[in-house]
Amino acid sequence: MYHLTDKIVRELNDHFDITRLLDAVKQIDQIRSILKENHQGQPPKIRDELLKLHGIVQKAMQESDHDVNLEELWNLAGNIEYFFDDLVGAANDIRSTVRDLLSFMPDPFESLQENLHKWYKNRCLVIHLVKASRLD
């Protein structure tokens, strides 16, 4: 179990910009607005573009006369890549923020080791007091 220590509070205050978490919420809202259905219930535009790209590539793979508009294929593929670059960038920013926050998490074994050390010291003290009381 983790306990909030003065050290963790100090490190968070000194090295973590909490506004990054609010920025992450804003990025999630942007992603949601991009991927949501429009107000008429139609799927996001990117879905249609992917299906269109599938159709063009399928035609290119099956047509023996190569009657495919390659300019449309490459433009559409480039636009889709650009779209996902933005989404991936936002997702990476969110992950980076959370990863930075996790860097402040104490090592659970360090806490266990400290507790064992305290227990051992207390045990030794009790043994010493018991021995001292027997001498009296």
N, C-alpha and C positions, 0 to 999 in steps of 0.2 A: 504494500500500500504506500502511496506517495503522500507526503506531507508538505505543505507550503512552508518554505523556510525563508528567513530573511535574505539569504543568499539568492534564492530564485527570484524573489521580488525585486531585489536590487539589480540582478542581471536583466530581467525583463524591462525594468524601467530604463536602464542604461543602454540596452542593445536591441530592443524590439519596438518597432513603430506600429502601435496598435491600429492605426488608421489603415494599415495594409489589409486587415481583416474586413473592414468596411469596403475597401476597394474590391476585394474578392467577391463580396456580396453583389456589388454593382456589376462585376464581370459576369457573374452567374445570371443576373437579370438580363444582361445584353445577350448572352447565349440563348437564354429562354426565348427572348423576343425574336431572335433570328430563326430559331427552330420551331416556334409554335405555329399552329394553324392560323390562317388569317381569319378575320371576323366573319367571313362567309363559310368557314369550316373547311376551306381547301388546305391541303398540306403545304408545307414550306416550299418555296420556289426551288431550293437546292435539290429536293426530291425529284421534281420534274426535270431539272437539268441533268441529274444523274441518269434518269431513265432515257432521256434524249441521247446522252452520250453513249449509253449502252446500245441503243438502236443504231447509231452511226458506226460504232466499232463493229457491231455484229454484221452490219451491211458490208463493211470493209473486208471482213474476214470471209464473207460468203460470196461476194460479187466476183464473177470471173472477168467482167469488163472494167472493174475498178472504177465504177461510176459513183465515187464517193467524194463529197465536198471536204477535202482535207483541211482547208482553212477553217471551216466551221468546227471540225473535230478538234483541232489544236487550240482554237480560241476558247471553245467550251471547256476543254480539259484544263487549260490555263486558268480560266475563271473559277472553276471548281477548286483547283489547287489553292488559288489565292484566298478563296472563301475559307477553306479549312486551315490555311496558315493562320488566319485571324483567330479561328476557334481554338486551334492548338496553342497558339500564343497566349490566349486568355487562360486556357486550362493550365498551361505551364506556370503562368504567373500565380495562379491560385495555389498550385502544388508547391511552388517555391515559398510562398508565404507560410503555408502550413508546415512545410519541412523546416523552415527557419524557427518557427515556434517550437517544434519538437526537439530542436537542438538544445533547448533549455531543460528538457526532461532529465531528471537525475537518473543515474544508473541504479536500478533496483538492488543490484548486488552490493553497491557501495553502502546503501542504507542498511541492508542486512548485515554487512560486515560491522558497521558502526553499532548496531543493536547488539550483535554478538559480543563485541568488545565491551559495551556497557554492562551486559549481563555477566560477563566473566569478571569484570572489576567488582561488581556488586557481590558476586558469589565469593570472591576472594576476601572482600571486606567482611562478609557474614562469617566465613570460616575463621578469619582472624579474630573477630569479636567473640565467637564461640570459644575459641582456644583461650583467649584472654580471660573470659569469664570463668573458665575451669581452673585457671591458675589462682584466681582469688579465693 
